[in-house]
Amino acid sequence: MVKKLVDAIKNLVIGLFTTGKHLGRHAVTLQYPKEKWQEMPERSRGIVVLLSDKETGKLNCTVCMLCQRACPTAAIRIEFEKVEKKRVLKDFIVDNTICCFCGLCEDTCNFAAIKMAPKYEFSTLSKEDLIWHRDKLQEMGRDVPYEKPVRKKKAVAKKPAEKTAGTAAKPKTTTGDETGKEKPKAQNGQTEAEKAKNETGRTETPKPDKVEPSKPEKPEPGGDDNKNKKDDSQATTESGESEKDSRKESK
Amino acid sequence: MELVGIFKYLYELLADSGLPEVWVELIGLVAAAVMVFGLLALIALFLVWWERKVSAHIQQRFGPMLTGWHGWRQTIADALKLLQKEDITPTTADRPVYYWAPIIAFVAAFAAYVVIPFGEGLIVADLNVGILFIVAITTFTIISLLMAGWGSNNKYALLGGMRSAAQVVSYEVPMVVSILAVIVFAGSLSMVQIVESQELIYQWYIFRLPFGPIAFVTYIIAATAETNRTPFDIPEAEQELVAGFNVEYSGMKFAMFFLAEFVNVFTVSAIGTTLFLGGWQGPWLPSWVWFFIKTFALVFVFMWFRWTYPRLRVDQLMEFSWKFLVPLSFANLILAGLMKYSGWFNW
């Protein structure tokens, strides 16, 4: 009886200390319209976008219709016409009013043509504006980073080259010269690495110019600064946008 | 800065103005009442905001942030909104009962402040039965809750009202008995004399071992139940009763219940301060500052409880009161009497 009582009192006090500890901590929530995540987690599922090839700028979509079939809410509709037994994309319609953000379309796609981009702010004033067509989807998907899947046949030959390159960003360039011996492969890998370096250099240089001037005007000087550094071009543009927004908000 | 001097000066100014003495008395009383009322309304508004902040930060949120500095204007906006809302009376309600319930709750909550000393000399009326008056007047809350439950003609409201009546009646006993232990030691029912008997910190009744802490803890537990706060909030258990006795109330009447609830929290904290924590006594700062520091600290403890402990079941609630708190407080009362009689710790 006494032991029970002592235990009870002890536990009550422990409970008080637990909540007291949390009272002393800083809040983890963000004041949304003013503060935002500068960079969404890579795998977060936001709006559906269509991806296009980074070099040619054309859509990756091959009109295989798998995503349309996979969509549980029938939010995707693909319109195409046949030109010499080949399907040519006419329009790609995503109805965001009924999209349930399950990500099945992204899972089914074999060509890295559709993705749930980590973008989430697309509210509109009218319902009609939420039905997005091909051009808009492509535009939204331009700056979304993605990895083009490697075709199974050529994957074996390509792997070492990729390893030396360190990035798998451009599998298309390697598709031409892979059947050779070791040396050309290594060379190829070298050039690949340099290319990648150049690429990253190019994408990284505009960052400081873009971010620095807006820094002093930022209303929330919290822990957002170091996040900017590891952004790629997509994130910088977005953060620039959000900073603009926040400035507008605070004035 | 002692407020008493200012009030005395104003009163003398009034007395010198040539009005008959009856009028001077009357105006003084009305002014005091209005001041206390305004102060408490402000405190209630502040407590609503503070409660939201404390709850938010315990859950590591921010709470209201958009209106003013950390959202301090939020409750003012809420109160103004409630003032504008339509005052709905259900067609099947028992009209007079329904109408008077919030008013009684409101008046009962505020009337207790007649005898609470806010500072040295800052008391509306130093009755020689002060604490008895408070105990009597705060019991009116039960009647108002029952009236609200009955008058609404709603099953949830009625259940809430009945539960709260059962709860408040059973926790009234340990609360009064633990107060009684202090009264036995102080030898007076007057709030001012009780405070004056604990001038130094070791004279505070919470530090008079062994009866003081026990009385204080039983008082705090019983007071939590009296004010219908978690973990004893079964009268308004949201998950079971929607909102309990005030389901049908809207607009200003709801606001009155709401304000009365927070004023009651402040009341029990103020009584706890007066009885156990030395009231206005304290060095350096003015007396009323000490009173408010201690009282708000106690209010914070109540809030802390609310966001820490889960709700008790009805039978657990009754068992806890009658099988544990009542015997404990009575034993404590006997202990206090023995200590007083033997002169132990009787400084």
Interface residues (C-beta under 8 A of the other chain):
Chain A: L12 G15 L16 T18 T19 G20 H22 L23 R25 H26 A27 V28 T29 Q31
Chain B: V54 A56 H57 I58 Q59 Q60 R61 F62 M65 W304 F305 W307 T308 Y309
